[in-house]
């Protein structure tokens, strides 16, 4: 018989990039991200104030990429 790979699909809400909850993703939120830059001990439930967007424990280039995709977006 044919074996097919099994995939676990996880659907979750996209983590907010509006770290300071002022309804806009802007320089203030980037400052929060920058203040946690290169931290390696992020964990549930805080994830370094939410800046570890991919929740891999580190605030790094992956999180920066996820952040800039939402630059100047309104959150309300």
MOVENWO-V381553 format. One record per backbone hydrogen bond with DSSP energy under -1.0 kcal/mol. CO is the residue of the C=O (numbers start at 1). NH is the residue of the N-H. E is the energy in kcal/mol with one decimal. If there is no record, write none. Layout:
((CO	NH	E) (CO	NH	E))
//
This chain:
((17	19	-1.7) (18	21	-1.6) (23	75	-2.0) (25	72	-2.6) (26	30	-2.1) (27	31	-2.2) (28	32	-1.3) (29	33	-2.3) (30	34	-3.2) (31	35	-2.0) (33	36	-1.1) (34	37	-1.1) (36	39	-2.3) (39	59	-2.4) (43	47	-3.2) (46	50	-1.9) (47	52	-2.1) (48	51	-1.9) (51	53	-1.9) (52	55	-1.6) (57	42	-2.0) (59	38	-2.1) (60	64	-2.0) (61	65	-2.4) (62	66	-2.1) (63	67	-2.2) (64	68	-2.7) (65	69	-1.2) (67	70	-2.0) (68	71	-1.6) (70	73	-2.2) (73	25	-2.2))
//
